[in-house]
């Protein structure tokens, strides 16, 4: 046999062996899958766990208890309302007739006299002595409304009004409350009550160009008094003005009535006196001086008429001292009639025996003093 024929027989025999192995399942053993993963056969996903039930379900054959029928509650008989005897009720009555009076006791120089007690004051209402129920003498901060006449009537008034107002800022302390209001035909609130001195100066800095020449003083005073009526404690108005009113809606007697009925002391500071020293008095200046003095007296304040600018620091410091050391007296009138009429008040300073109090200085010399308080009040009208 030739070599070529032998090779062909070997190839044929090999082909027969391969075909026979496929037919009878003779496969070579595969390698371990844990050591050599196959990328061709995808892994089967893990079996899914059954989703848990959202709540317990009754099993088949579970016993269900049917609730018993509830019977309605028996109807209670309606109770008759209990009769109340009005005489058995306890009632609380309050009185709103308390009259407060701020009192200053000052020497001839206007300096306050301290260390006076409740028993040193005697208050009479229409000549009838009253029992003092409230009394206070502690030093407290000021609550001041600074009012400034600002009109284009004359440039001299403008200069003095601003100069006096800036001088007043020097006596303001950190605990004091100050509001600034200007007026010509009507009042203008430049800043509401503040304890910041720089806010007060900033308000004064806005007063540069006046709008009108009219000065309605009575209306402006009534406006400020009305805004301050709900403020508690010691309060006052420092009014830098000429005292001349142009054509207010209120008359002068009406203004006096408002000043009498208020608890706000008015301290007018005239800018007219400085000019009368140089140009003399006239009917207008005399009337203005009288008007400011009367308003201050009726309200329990004091009018100032500085003739020179050098007097201003002392005047303003005196006002501040008076306001911080006032005596507050309160009483309930023995006459409770609500007739709306004016009641005359008189305040005296007495000793323990009821005689006029003698006050001496450190050297034993008697000191002349005067009492500053409003001279009356209007009773409420039913």
MARGU-851212 format. One record per residue (C-alpha): residue in three letters; x, y, z. Coordinates in pm, whole numbers, plus 50000, padded with zeros to 5 digits. Example, Ala and Ser with C-alpha at 12.3 -4.5 7.8 and 13.67 -1.06 7.14 Angstrom:
2
ala512304955050780/ser513674989450714/
// end
This chain:
382
unk500005000050000/unk501275033449912/unk501855060950157/unk499165083550009/unk496565056250032/unk497455049650399/unk497055086950485/unk493635088350329/unk492525058250534/unk493675075450856/unk491705106850769/unk488595086450699/unk488935067651029/unk489285100151221/unk486165114251057/unk484175083251152/unk485285086251517/unk484205122651538/unk480795115551386/unk480255086451619/unk481085107051928/unk478485133751846/unk475785108251788/unk476345089452118/unk476985119852345/unk480685116052397/unk481615151252506/unk484775161552678/unk484125172253048/unk483775210653087/unk486035229653324/unk484915242353672/unk482545272853620/unk483475287853958/unk487075292053848/unk486475302153485/unk483195320353424/unk481625317753080/unk480695350652913/unk478475333752659/unk475845318452889/unk473845344753090/unk473265337153455/unk469715330253556/unk468185356653791/unk467665346654156/unk464195334754242/unk461935363054357/unk460605362454714/unk456875367454748/unk455975403254837/unk454905406955198/unk451265413955252/unk450325449155349/unk448295437755643/unk447055406855815/unk444365387655623/unk441845365555790/unk442405328655727/unk439775306655576/unk437335296955843/unk438125326756071/unk435445334556327/unk434005369656308/unk432185383556613/unk429275405856525/unk428915434756777/unk425755437356971/unk423335464756892/unk423735494257130/unk420625508957275/unk420325547257277/unk420995564157608/unk417895574557795/unk416905610357743/unk417595631458051/unk414865655258150/unk415755691458069/unk416705711458376/unk415065744458434/unk417475773958455/unk418435782458809/unk417085815158935/unk419825838959055/unk419285865159314/unk421065897059200/unk421755905459563/unk423935874359596/unk426295884459312/unk429695899759385/unk430455929759170/unk433655949359120/unk433375986459057/unk436226007858930/unk436616045158939/unk438126065358655/unk437906098658837/unk441556099258939/unk443056133858883/unk446826135758840/unk448686167958908/unk452386173458835/unk453846198259083/unk457126216959076/unk458496235359377/unk461266258859262/unk463206287359414/unk463406322259269/unk466086310659025/unk463866282758894/unk465856254459055/unk463736225759193/unk463536219859568/unk463896182759646/unk463176160159947/unk459506168759995/unk457106141360102/unk453446132760065/unk452496150560388/unk454076182960263/unk451416187559995/unk447876199760038/unk445526198959739/unk442146216359736/unk439456210959473/unk437156241159460/unk438306249559813/unk437686214359951/unk440776195560082/unk441416162859903/unk443016130360016/unk446176122459820/unk446046086259700/unk449076085659468/unk452416102159520/unk455756099859342/unk459006119059358/unk461626097759183/unk463836111758910/unk462636099258574/unk463586105158209/unk461936132958011/unk459286127657747/unk459386159157538/unk457736171157220/unk459956198057070/unk457786221556861/unk459396246956631/unk457816276256453/unk459186274556098/unk457736299755856/unk459106324955610/unk457686354855794/unk461146368755862/unk464656354155833/unk465526364856189/unk462806342256331/unk464136313056128/unk467666317356256/unk466626320256621/unk464186291156601/unk466886267856468/unk469566281256701/unk467356276057007/unk466336241256893/unk469926229756843/unk470746243157190/unk467976221657340/unk469546189857198/unk472486195057436/unk470386187357747/unk468936154857608/unk470146123957794/unk470236088257655/unk467086077657843/unk465006107757735/unk462306104657469/unk462046133657223/unk459796140056923/unk460246169256680/unk457306187956524/unk457466219156310/unk454536240956213/unk453506269555990/unk449986266455846/unk449806231355993/unk452036208856202/unk454526184156053/unk455986154556241/unk459706154356159/unk460496124756386/unk458436104956630/unk459586098256985/unk463156085656988/unk466006081857234/unk468626088156967/unk470006123356982/unk471286120556625/unk467756113956499/unk466676146556663/unk469526165656499/unk468736149556162/unk465136161456194/unk466326196856263/unk468656195055963/unk465636191755733/unk464406226655831/unk466036248055564/unk463416262655327/unk460076273455483/unk456916270655278/unk454426295655422/unk454446327455626/unk451436318155841/unk451876304956196/unk448796287256329/unk450086282456683/unk446816273156856/unk446056245156609/unk449606231556636/unk449466230657017/unk446126212557011/unk447516187456761/unk450536179156980/unk448506177257301/unk446096152757140/unk448946130257027/unk450486130157376/unk447306123357574/unk447906085557585/unk451536088257698/unk451946077958060/unk454276094358309/unk455796128858303/unk455546146157971/unk455886181457843/unk456146202957532/unk458976227257463/unk457626252157210/unk460126275057033/unk457926302356887/unk457036339056869/unk453666334657040/unk451856351056746/unk448996331856585/unk447896340156230/unk444496324156169/unk444086291056354/unk440756273256341/unk440776272756720/unk440326304556914/unk442606314657198/unk439976306657470/unk439466272257313/unk443196266557321/unk443336276057689/unk440576251157766/unk442516223357595/unk445676232757787/unk443776232558118/unk442296198358054/unk445566181557957/unk448266165158167/unk450966179057939/unk452986208358071/unk453866234557810/unk457176253357820/unk457156281357562/unk460566295957471/unk460096329457297/unk462206339456996/unk460546373557002/unk462186386857317/unk465616386957157/unk464366411056894/unk462326433357122/unk465496441857312/unk466846457256992/unk463716470556826/unk461366476857120/unk457956463557218/unk454736466457025/unk451146456057082/unk451826423156906/unk454856414757118/unk453036423257440/unk450056401557342/unk452356372957244/unk454186374557577/unk450926374257771/unk449546345357565/unk452596323257621/unk452686330757993/unk449006321958035/unk449256289457835/unk452256278458043/unk450466286758369/unk447266268658277/unk449126237258166/unk451456235658466/unk454586246558279/unk456666278158264/unk457356303757991/unk460866315857912/unk461816348457742/unk465586347857682/unk466986381957594/unk470396368457492/unk471596335557348/unk473836330457649/unk470726324757863/unk469596294457663/unk471806267257818/unk470676276858167/unk467016278958067/unk466986245057896/unk468886228758181/unk466366243058424/unk463486228658221/unk465196194658221/unk465796195558597/unk462206205358665/unk460796177358451/unk463076151158603/unk462316160958964/unk458616168458957/unk456266156759227/unk453346135959099/unk450166138059307/unk446926119359242/unk443546121459413/unk439936110859363/unk437656141359394/unk435216141059682/unk432676155859443/unk431946127159198/unk429506147358988/unk430216143758615/unk429056178158517/unk431786186758268/unk432586219658437/unk435946234158535/unk437216226958885/unk439676250959043/unk442786235259197/unk445066249959460/unk448276233559579/unk450066243259899/unk453296231560062/unk452786227060438/unk454576212760741/unk453296185460975/unk451016210461153/unk449446222660830/unk451236256160830/unk453106270060529/unk456426251760502/unk459566271460583/unk462506260860366/unk466056271160452/unk469386266260281/unk472566251760432/unk473346284860599/unk469936285960768/unk468626313660546/unk465006311660434/unk464476303260069/unk461676319359877/unk459946293959658/unk456956291259432/unk454686262759332/unk454136254858964/unk451076233458886/unk448026235458666/unk445266255658821/unk442356232658746/unk440766205058542/unk437526197458360/unk435416170258517/unk434196142858279/unk430736148158141/unk428196120258151/
// end
